[in-house]
Amino acid sequence: MTNVDGLLSTRGGLNVTQVLGRIPPHVLNPALHRDEIDLSMAENRVIRHEIIQLAKVAIETSLHYEHLDWPKGFFGDATLLNLLASTVNTHFRPHCQVAADNIAVTAGAAAGLDAILYNICNPGDGVLVPCPYWNGYDALFALHSGVHPVGVVVPSLEDSFGPALLSALEESYEKAPCPIRALVLANPHNPLGRPYSRSILEQCMAFCQRRNIHLVSDEVFALSSFASPDFTNPEPFVSCLSINPSRAGCDPQRIHVVWSMSKDLSASGVRLGCVITRNRPLRDVVGLVASVHVSVLSTVFAKEVLASPQLPKLLTLSATRLAEAYTTLTTAFKATGIEYFPSYATVFVLARLAPTATTWDEEMLALRAYMQAGVAVVPGRAYHMPEGQKGWMRVTFAVSNEDLLEGIRRINRVYSTKLTISFPLEPNTLPARLELGSALLIQPGNNRQQRRSPVIFIYSIPCRHYKYYNFRPTNEKNHKMATNITKSAWKVIPMFQSTSISRTVQFYTEILGFELGSVKPEDGTSELTFCSMFMGRKADANFYFFLASIEEFKASEAMVALGTHELDEYYRYLKGRDEVTIAEDIEDTPWGFRQFTIEDQDGNKLTFFKFLEGGNPGEE
């Protein structure tokens, strides 16, 4: 239901179902992963302490009585506009000097991009974006402006910066399913970590003029280049502002640059950016809305930083520390044998952490293994990697040295693990080799007519080596005894945590249709600390939930087999419930299941499935 039962407009309902529902739980509720080393966010923390000191000075010395009034200036604070112009003229080396009236202040770069697209596109229009690209564009472009990113696919990652990009742009424009209004470039590139050459940018400008579209250059990492040991003479960063549009045969009013303090100056939370354009009508309409969204406190902070005599030293220090962190990470990758895409700009590197993955499902299984090991990275699929480039993940290195080293240790532990599984089964009962993402189905007991047993799933982990060993212990007597004992197994009970047992009971019984087994304490005189619930016959699918604080909570997962006919019916029912988050839509998997996954309010996941071959009517 796209309008959430009339509570929202159709547009608002689509934002809930298509945008909000796709945001990972650990992003929506960061408290769930406090013990995690987060190498997924593109934050620059290498000069955070120095920036904090400037922020403190700004608040202590520059915050005055009048700053709590309504913001002054229609396009932004006048002093701030002049400081931004000065910063751009100094560090971006524009072809023509940028004046304050070429700039509109926005609440971060994202707001600037949205403001541009809102005013140059109509709902349903598209913009070309070279793949891979930052996954945030998907939601950002659609959420408010109703614009569709149209991916431009090149043959290889290296081709992203060469002539192949230009031919891919032409082909994508011709085959686009909607009217194209702009080309959006991330320069330097996210997630590839390199800038475009002057020649490629000039040809992109010529392409935009020829196709009568705009060029939007997202330059949030403009000042985040560094000396990389992987390059001896790299292409320097070239801003679109530094190119003479007439030489490229492009109208300067088609070219718009976005920059912010988020990345280069370690201040994502300040939410202050700008749009730089010589298109006066566009600058005016961007300022019409964007400037009133900028906090005066952000303005005070930005003026302190941009006017500081320490700014050049801070940028140099940032480049030095980025180089050190990049070298630390890539040296570790080389030692472990991890392939990576060499870079010399931004704060991250693309690494092939799941090198044997041949499907996107396998890549996601690899991601889960890293998450379970306590390190967060971003899968390549999120960035619309080409079909032949599975297994890549983006890893941020601009964190504290302590976090970086611990993150490397956790990555290496997962990547270098050899998978060894031993079971007292006959050689022909299991595959000789486990593929990433394959599943072993083992039913305790050899007699299928015994009490119906739970299915145990064992997934291979994302490492370089996959081995299966089928061996018997040396002590045959003990082994035989253990085998006889395990044949009596008839039940597995998944254990979950909940931050509110009463809410969990309500969700699982009233929405999912579970039956309540018991709660504790039973007298109801105090907060519930435990509950058990079940599906089907009480002995078949039990679930235990224990109360946990938000700080201690850890999400869990379980898989539940449903009848052949009931699975799709249950999916349709849950899909129509606004209270249910569908984490993974129903699909047929390579390992022979048809399945879908939901999340409860705490982030616990339940995957409901059926077997594609043979089936199970739910009656055995």
Secondary structure by P-SEA (a helix, b strand, c coil): cccccccccaaaaaaaacccccccccccccccccccccccccccccaaaaaaaaaaaaaacccccccccccccccccaaaaaaaaaaaacccccccccccccccccccaaaaaaaaaaacccccbbbbbccccccccccccccccbbbbbbbbcccccccccaaaaaaaaaaaaaccccccccccccccccccccccaaaaaaaaaaaaaacbbbbbbccccccccccccccccccccccccccccccccccccbbbbbcccccccccccbbbbbbccaaaaaaaaaccccccccaaaaaaaaaaaaccaaaaaaaaaaaaaaaaaaaaaaaaaaabbbbbbbccccbbbbccccccccaaaaaaaaaaaaaacbbbbcccccccccccccbbbbbccccaaaaaaaaaaaaaaaabbbbbbcccccccccccccccbbbbbcccccccccbbbbbbbbbccccbbbbbbbbcccaaaaaaaaaaaccccbbbbbbbbccaaaaaaaaacccccccccccccccccccccccccccccccbbbbbbbbccccbbbbbbbbbbcccaaaaaaaaaaaccccccccccccccccccbbbbbcccbbbbbbbbbccccccccc
